[in-house]
Amino acid sequence: MAYRVLIAQFKHETNTFSKLPTTLEDYRRRWLIEGAAMVPYFTGTREEVGAYIDAAKQYGWQPVWAGAANATPSGKLTRECWETIRDRIVGAARAAGKLDGICLSLHGAMVTETEDDAEGALLELLRGVVGPDVPIATTLDLHANATERMARNANALVSYRTYPHVDGYERAIQVAALVQQ
C-alpha cells in the first residue's frame, strides 16, 4: 500500500526590527499556491517542493498536497497571514485522514504577531494531528533559529549546507528518504 505523505511549504525569514508587516499579499507576490496546484508549478524545478514531487514518484507515494507559500524576507507576519497559511496546512493534514509521513519546506526563522517560534508552533500542531509515530521532517535554511519546540515535534530538521543556497533540492531528497525509512 502506498505511503500517504503530506507535502507543504511555508517559508519566511523574518526581520523582527522591520516595522513593515508581512501580509498574504506579500506571499502572493512571490508564491502562495493551494493544494495540487503545487505539482505543475514545481515539477522539474530544483526547489525543495520539486524534490518532494520527484521523491513521491520514486517511492510510489500518494501525496497530499497541502500548499506552498514563500514571501520575501520582511517584518513579522500578520495574525491573518499566519493563521490563514497555517490553517491550510494543518487543515490538509486533518482532512487527509491517516498519513504515513510529512515532508515540509520551512525557513526556520519565522516570527508572527502572535508566535515567536512559528515553525515550532506549526510542527506542534501537525504532531497533534498525526500523533507520535508518524515521521515529520523538514528542510531549513542555514540561519534557521532551530528551537527545542521544533526538535520535539519533528523527527528530522535538515539544514542547507551551502551558501548561496544551491542544495535545497538535495536536502529535500534527504528529508524524503528519512520519511520513507
N, C-alpha and C positions, 0 to 999 in steps of 0.2 A: 504494500500500500504506500502511495506517495506521501512524503513529508508535506505537511501544510505549514508553510513558513510565511509569517508576516514580514513585509519589507516596507520600510519607511525611511524618510529623511526629514530632519528638522534641524537646520543649521543656522547659527548666528554667532558671530564674535562681537560681544557687547563691550562697548566703551562706557563704563559707568560714570565717566566725567562729562560725557556729552549730554547736553540738555535737550537734544532732539530725539524724541521717542521713535521707536521702530513700530510701524503700523502694518496692517495687512497690505496696504498699497505698496509699501516698501518691498514686501515679499513678491507681490505681483510684478513689480518692475524687473526682478531677477527671475524667479520662478516660484509658482505656487500651483502645484499640479495635484489633482484629485485622482485617487484610485488607479484604475488600469490605464489611464492616460499617461502614466509614467512609462509604460512599455515603449510606445513609439518615440517618445521624447528622448529616452536614454539608450535605446538599443544601438549598439555599435560604438558607444562613446567610451572614453577612459574614465568616466565619472564612477563613483562608488556604486550608484544605482545600476549603471551599465554592467558592472561586475556581478551584482546580485542577479541581474537578468541572465547573464551567462552561466552563473552557478546554478540557477534554477533549472536551466536546460540540461546542464551536465549531470546534476544529481537527480533529475526527474521530479523536482518539487512541484507541488501545487501551490503557487504563490498566492498570497493575499496582499494585494497592492493597497497600502493604506494612504499613500500620498508622499509628495516631495515638496519641501519648502526650503528656500535659501534666499537670504537677504544680504545686502552689502553691510559690512561692519558699521555699526552706529550705536545709538543710545539704547536704553532699556526697552524691551518690548512692552507695548501697552497691554493692559489686562485683556482687552478684547482680542488682540492679536494672539497672545499666548494661549488663551483658553480656546480660541477657535481652532488653531492648528493642533494643539494638544488633544482636544476632544475628537478631532477627526481620526487621529492615530489610535487613541485609546478606544474610541467607538468602533473602529475597524477590528480591533483585537476582540472586543466583546461580541461583535456581530459574527465573527468568524467561527465561533464555537471552539472545538478542540484544535489547538495549534501544537505543532511539534518543535517550533523554534521561532525566534525573532531575530532578524538582521536589520540593524539600524545604521544610518549615517548621521552622526551628530558632530558638532564642533567641540563642545566641552567647556565653553566659556559664555554660555547664555545666561543673562540676568533679565528678569522681568520686573514690572512694577510690584508684583506680589511674591516672586520667588528669586532668592539669591542663587540657588542651585537648581536651575530649571531642568537640566538634564537628569540630575538626581531625582527630581520630582517626577519627571516623565518615566524614568526607569522604574521607580517605586510603584507608580500607577499600573504600568504594564505587568510588573511582577505580581501585583494584586489580582490582575485578571487571569494570568496563566498559571499561577502557583509556583512552588519552589522547584519543580522538576523539569520545567521547560527551559532549554538554553536560550539566553538572551545575550547577544554580542553586538558590539558597535565599533565603528571606526571613530577616531578622534583626531583633532588637529594636534600638531606638536606642542602648541602652547595652550592646551586644554587645562582647565582647573579641575583635575580629577579629584573627586571627593570620596569620603567614606561611604556616603549615601549611594553614589554611583556604583562603587565596588560591591556594596552589599546587595544590590539589585540586578547586577549583570554578572554573567559568567565570564565574560572577556571584554576588556577595553583595549582596543588595538590602535596604537598611535601611528600616524605617518612617521616615516623615517627620514624623509628628505625635506629640504627647504632650498629652493621653492618646492612646493608640494606637487611632486610629479608621480607619487606612488600610491595615490588613493585607490586606484583600481586594484593594485596588488594587495593592499591591506584589506580591502573588501573581500577579495578572493580568500584571503586568510581567515577572515571572520566567517565566511560561508562554510569553509572546511571545518572550523571549530563547531559550528552549529550542526553540521552533518554528522559529526562523530557520535 
